């Protein structure tokens, strides 16, 4: 099964990684960090090249599931100690415009290299990444959202496969192929894929099974350290263009948070709001015993009011939630 193949390749890439490595993988065309090697470091050039080949195999396998997955020219980049590490606990707090942000750097910087160069030194300067035009920045955000959606969908798909949830997995696959035939825009397609995945999990899995699948999917993604998981989650959603903005209300009680969001990119259908991407991001940032297990949604004049609760006793609204007026 495709999910099993992806899991095996991802495990192999992780086995090559080293916390002290100076080499990482990047797309020479766009400057993006390719999934599933995003955030990983490698000890030597040969090891990084092996990881690059495996990353290309992973994306080729995933493309059988999603033919519109972006093609990346994966190359090796050397990053010295002064650059910081993607795995550092403070890495998530870096500004994307920081020229030493090891998670991503400018497409202009990458475009100056040739693919015949097997390794790119991190000290080579190509200008400030923030010098791009508004159109370029908008393009970067669109690519980030597409990659965010594909990363989330792939992690959930692998978790369904590993958990033996064949009916839900088939439902996701069938929905995707149907969507691919009628949705021409890649940005819209990736969002529709997440919506269809959330709907399939809601219809096919019990709430406890949904929680288990999301926990397994979160374990497939690079963990993210965050003192405030809720704010970290919505910062990431805003960064990827899944929400346009958010405001957090003062917490009324321990273990409860309320967030107002505007312009949520996924569409509410049949009275249900797809919560899967935000819960998956929350799970990446929290230990199992501290995870929110209840999500409640209410419509608001300016968007949506999202209530998050820890320790509610029974999972609810983890992949989609009924919309309350």
N, C-alpha and C positions, 0 to 999 in steps of 0.2 A: 504494500500500500504506500501511497505517496507520503503520508504522514510519518510512517515508520522510516522510510528512506531519509526524509528530512531530519528526523531525530538522530539517526545514526551519523549523518554528515555533521550535524551541529555538535554532537558529542566529540567527534574526531577533531574538529576545529578547536574546541575548548581544551582538549587534551594537549594541543600544541602550544597553548598560551602560557605566558609567564608573567607574573606580576612585576618582575624587574626588567622586562624586555624593553628595547629601544625602538622596535619596529612595529608598525601598525599598517592596516590596509585602508585604502581610500580609492574613490572613483576619480580617475584623472579628468573625466569630462565635467563633472558637476562639483567635485569636492566633498561628496557625501561619504559617510561611513557605511559600507555595505553590510546589511544583515546577512548572516548571523555573526559576523566578525566585529561588529560595532562595539567599541569599548575594550577590545582585547589587545594585548601587547605580546610580542614574540621576541625570543632571545637572540635570534640570528637571522641573517638574510635568507639562507636556504629554508629555514623553518617557516619564515613569513611567506616565502614563495609557495611552499607546500600548502599553507593555509589559504593563500590566494586561489590556488587551483581548486581546493575543496570548496571555497566560497562560490566560485563560478559553477561548480557541480551542484551545489545547493540551490542556487538561483535558477539553474537550468531545470532541476527537478521541480521546483516551485512553479516555474513557468508552464509546466504541463497542466498544473492546476489553474494558473492564472496567466494566459498568454500575453497579457498586457503589462506584466511586471517590467519596470524599466531595465534596460540593458546598461550595465556598468562596465567601464574599463578598469578593472581592479588592478592596482599597482601597489607596491610596497613603499612606505615612507618611513624614514628614520626620524625619530623624535628623541632629543636628548633630555637628560634629567631636568634641565631647567624649563622644559616645556610643560611639565606637570603630567599627571597620568589620568587617563580616563576613568580608571578604577578608584581614584582617590575619593574619599568621602565628600570632599568639597567640590568635586568636579561638576556636579549638577548645578552648582550655584554660579558657574562661570557665565559671563556674558558671551552670547554667540558672536558678538563683534570683536571679542578679545582675539588678537592675532595668535595667541598661544593656546586657544581653546582646542584641545586635542580631539574633540568629538567631531569637529567639522571645520573646514577652512574654505576659502573662497574658490569658486570655479575659475576665476581669473588667475589665481595662483596655480591651480592645477593645469590650466590650459597652456602654460608655458613649458610644460614638460613633454617629452616624447615618450611613447610607449616602449621604445627600444631601451630606455633607461630603466633597469630593473629596480633600482632603489633611489628614492628621492630624499635628499638631505633636508632636515627640518630647518636648517639655518638659511636656506635660500629665500630671499625676500622677493615678493611679487607685489608689494603694495598693501595698503590697508584694506581688509575685506569689506569695511564699511563704505568704501568709495563707490560701490555699484549704484546704478540708477534705481529708481523706485520700481521700474519694471523688472529689473534683475532680482531685487529683493522679493518682489511678489512671486517671481518664478521659483526662487529658493523656497519660499513658504509653501507653494503648491507641491513641489517635489517632496518637501518634508512631510506634508500631510499624506501624500500617496504612500511614502515609505512607512509612515506611522501606521496607516491602515493595513498595509500588507504585513507589517511586522506583527500587529495584533492578530490579524486573521490567521496567519501561519502558525502562531503560537497556540491559538485555540484549536486549530485543525489538528496539530500534532497531539495536543492533549486529548482530543476526542479519539484519535487513533490509538494512543497508548492506553486509554481507559476502556477500550472496547465498546465505545458508544457508536456502533456501526450505523444505526438508523439515523442518528443526528448527523453523523459525518456525511452520509449519503444525501441527506436533505440539504445540507450546506452546499455540497458539490452540485446537486441538481439546480438549486437556486442560482448558483453562480453562472452555470452554463446558460441558463435562461436569461439572466441579466446581460451576459456578454453579447448575446445576439441582438438586444434592443437598446442597450446603453452605449452610445458611441464615445462619450467623453471619458477619458481615463480617470479624471478627478471624481466625476460623478460615480463611475463604476466602483471605485475603491470604497466610497461611502456606502453605496448600495450593498456591497459585499458584507460590510460590518452590520448593516441593518438586517440583512437576510440571515447572517449568522446568529445575531441576537434573537431573531424570531424563531429560528430552528431550535435553539437551546431552550427557549421558553416553552415551546410546544412539545418537545421530545424528552426533556429531562425534568426530574423533580428538583425542587429548590436545593436540596442537599447535594444532588449530583451537579447542579450548576456551580455551586460553591467549590466542589472538588475539582471540576474542570478548570475553573478560573484560577484556582490555586496552582494546579499543574501547569497551566499556561504561563502564569507569572514566573514560575520557577524556570521556564525555558528562556525567559528574557533576562538581560543583564539587570542585576539588582541595583536599586538606586537608594542611597542613604539620604534621609531627610529628617530633620528635627520636627518638621510639621508636614506629615504626609498629605494632608488635605490641600494645603496651599501649594505644595510641590506638584501634586497631581494636576491642579487646575492651571498652574503656571505652564506645565508641559502641554496641556490641551490647548491653551491659548497660543503657545509657541508654534504648535503644529497646525494652527488654524481650525481646530475642531470646535473651539468656541472663540467668539470675537473678544469677549471680555468677561470678567467675573468680579463679584464683590462678596466678601464673606461677612456674615452677620456675627455679632458677639455670641459665643457659644452659651446656650441657655443652661446646659448641664454637662457634666463630665461624660465623655463618650458620645456626644452629640454635636453635629456641626450643620449649619445651614449656609448654603451658597446660592447666590443669585447669578445666573449666567445669561448672556445675550448671544443671539445668533448661533445657536448650536447647529453644527453642520449636518448632523444626522436628522432624519425626518421622523416625527411622531406619526405612527399609523395605527388605525383601529383603536385609538384611545390609549396607546401604549408608547412609552418613551424609551428608546434603546439606550440602556445604561452601560452596556458591556465595556466600551472603551474606557470610561472613567473608572469603573470598578477594577478593571485589569490594571490600570495605572496605580490605583490605590494599593492593590495587592503587591505590586512591585516594591512599594515603599514601607510595607508593614509586615511585622511578624504575624504568623497565624493567630496567635492568641489575642492580638490587638486589632484584628481586622474588622472593618464595618460589615455587618451582616444584614443590614436593612437599609434600603434606599427608597425614599418616597419623593414623588414628583408632583408639583402643583404648577399650574400655569400662572404667569405673572404678567402684568401690563408690559413690562420691558423684556420678557423672556421666560425663564423658568426658575422656579424655586426648588432646590435640591436639598433634601434632608438626609443626613447620613448618621447612622446609629451603630454603636459597638455593643455587642452583648444583648441583642434583642431577644434571643432565645430561639428564633426560627428565621432562616434566610428568607429574604423577600426583596424582590426588585433588583437582583444582582445582574441580570442580563437585559431585562426590560421591566419597566414599572408602569402601573396604571396611572394615568394622569388625573389628578384631582383638580377640580376647578376652584 
